[in-house]
Structures are given as structure tokens and as C-alpha cells.
Amino acid sequence: MTEADGDTTEAAAGRRIAVLGEMLELGDEAVEAHREVGRMAAENGVDLVVAVGDALAKQLALAAGAAGVPDIAMVGDNATAAAYLKSIVRPGDVVLVKASRGGQLWQIAQALTGQPVTSL
């Protein structure tokens, strides 16, 4: 998320939505790194975190909520995330999609923009 700081367009009337998947291969630092990302979402004014994945995504979601992100959603896979987002995204919303490449979260962005969904 730090790479995106300052590079996003402000949504005048929309929400900031962060779709965040698990960061793979972090080893012993994984749990704390995911919690830190959740806290960063709150610090950066994210209105909704959609955490995609399993145990590490749950840590991210819990930390985001505890740090003040007003809305949190937990989903287990990309297809569920895409379906959920299609049902709630409104004009003016800004959506950031970020995870390790192994999470293939580009599939969510593809689904939201009407592109064919691809995999590795």
C-alpha cells in the first residue's frame, strides 16, 4: 500500500475501497505485516476494506477494523470478491486492488472492468 500513497485520484463523492489479498512468502513476519497493512488502510482514509483469502487476510481485516476503517468485508476467493464488489461499487468510488501475484487479484479488476478473467 505504501507504493500507492499519493498516486491515487481523490474521489470527490465516492468511497475509497481497498481490495487486499494475502502477501505470500513473508515467513515469520507475515502476521504482523498483514496487521500493518490493515492499520495503513485506516491511516489513509479507506472507507471499505475487502480482505481476500484465509487466515492472513483475516488478520488484515481485524487490524483495519480496530484502527478505524468503517466497513470491512472478508471473502475467501476472487470470484466472491468480484461478485460482491459488482453489487456495491458506485460511480465515483475509487478501488485499489493489491496482493501478491500468487493471489491473482488482477482477476477481480478484470471482472470489474468487463475484461476476460485470466489466470497464471
C-alpha positions as CSV (number, residue, x, y, z in Angstrom):
1,M,0.0,0.0,0.0
2,T,2.8,2.4,0.6
3,E,3.6,2.5,-3.1
4,A,0.1,3.8,-3.8
5,D,0.3,6.6,-1.3
6,G,-0.3,9.9,-3.1
7,D,-0.7,8.2,-6.5
8,T,-4.5,7.8,-6.4
9,T,-7.1,10.2,-7.6
10,E,-9.3,11.7,-4.9
11,A,-12.9,10.6,-5.2
12,A,-14.9,13.7,-4.9
13,A,-18.2,12.0,-3.9
14,G,-17.1,8.3,-3.8
15,R,-15.6,6.0,-1.4
16,R,-12.1,4.6,-1.1
17,I,-12.3,0.8,-1.4
18,A,-9.2,-1.3,-0.8
19,V,-9.4,-4.9,-2.0
20,L,-6.4,-6.5,-0.3
21,G,-5.3,-10.1,-0.6
22,E,-2.7,-12.0,1.2
23,M,1.0,-11.3,0.8
24,L,2.6,-14.6,0.3
25,E,6.1,-15.8,1.3
26,L,6.7,-13.4,4.2
27,G,7.7,-16.1,6.6
28,D,7.8,-15.2,10.3
29,E,6.8,-11.6,9.6
30,A,3.6,-12.4,7.8
31,V,1.0,-11.9,10.6
32,E,2.4,-8.5,11.7
33,A,2.9,-7.4,8.1
34,H,-0.8,-8.1,7.3
35,R,-1.9,-6.2,10.5
36,E,0.3,-3.3,9.5
37,V,-1.4,-3.1,6.1
38,G,-4.8,-3.1,7.8
39,R,-3.7,-0.2,10.0
40,M,-2.3,1.7,7.0
41,A,-5.7,1.4,5.3
42,A,-7.3,3.3,8.2
43,E,-4.5,5.9,8.3
44,N,-5.1,6.5,4.6
45,G,-8.8,7.1,4.9
46,V,-10.1,3.9,3.3
47,D,-13.8,3.5,3.7
48,L,-14.1,-0.2,3.0
49,V,-11.5,-3.0,3.1
50,V,-12.4,-6.2,1.3
51,A,-9.9,-8.8,2.6
52,V,-9.5,-11.7,0.2
53,G,-8.1,-15.0,1.4
54,D,-7.8,-17.0,4.6
55,A,-6.0,-16.5,8.0
56,L,-3.7,-13.7,6.9
57,A,-6.5,-11.8,5.2
58,K,-8.4,-12.1,8.5
59,Q,-5.6,-10.5,10.4
60,L,-5.5,-7.7,7.9
61,A,-9.3,-7.2,8.2
62,L,-9.3,-7.3,12.0
63,A,-6.5,-4.7,12.3
64,A,-8.2,-2.5,9.7
65,G,-11.4,-2.5,11.7
66,A,-9.6,-1.9,15.0
67,A,-7.8,1.0,13.5
68,G,-11.0,2.7,12.3
69,V,-11.9,1.5,8.8
70,P,-15.7,1.8,9.0
71,D,-16.6,-1.1,6.8
72,I,-14.9,-4.5,6.5
73,A,-15.7,-7.5,4.3
74,M,-14.0,-10.9,4.3
75,V,-14.2,-13.1,1.3
76,G,-12.5,-16.4,0.6
77,D,-11.8,-16.1,-3.1
78,N,-11.5,-13.8,-6.1
79,A,-14.9,-14.7,-7.7
80,T,-16.7,-14.0,-4.5
81,A,-14.9,-10.7,-4.1
82,A,-15.7,-9.7,-7.7
83,A,-19.4,-10.5,-7.3
84,Y,-19.6,-8.6,-4.0
85,L,-17.8,-5.5,-5.5
86,K,-20.0,-5.5,-8.6
87,S,-23.0,-5.3,-6.2
88,I,-21.7,-2.4,-4.1
89,V,-19.4,-0.2,-6.2
90,R,-20.9,3.1,-7.2
91,P,-19.9,5.8,-9.7
92,G,-17.2,7.9,-8.1
93,D,-15.7,5.1,-6.0
94,V,-12.0,4.5,-6.2
95,V,-11.0,0.9,-5.9
96,L,-7.4,-0.3,-5.2
97,V,-6.7,-4.0,-5.8
98,K,-3.4,-5.3,-4.2
99,A,-1.9,-8.6,-3.2
100,S,1.0,-10.9,-4.0
101,R,1.0,-12.1,-7.6
102,G,0.1,-15.6,-6.4
103,G,-3.3,-14.3,-5.2
104,Q,-4.2,-13.4,-8.8
105,L,-6.3,-10.4,-7.6
106,W,-6.0,-9.0,-11.1
107,Q,-8.9,-11.3,-11.8
108,I,-11.1,-9.0,-9.6
109,A,-10.0,-5.9,-11.6
110,Q,-10.6,-7.8,-14.8
111,A,-14.1,-8.8,-13.7
112,L,-15.0,-5.2,-12.6
113,T,-13.9,-3.7,-15.9
114,G,-15.6,-6.3,-18.1
115,Q,-12.3,-7.9,-19.3
116,P,-11.9,-11.7,-19.7
117,V,-10.7,-13.2,-16.5
118,T,-7.3,-14.8,-16.8
119,S,-5.0,-16.9,-14.5
120,L,-1.4,-17.8,-14.3
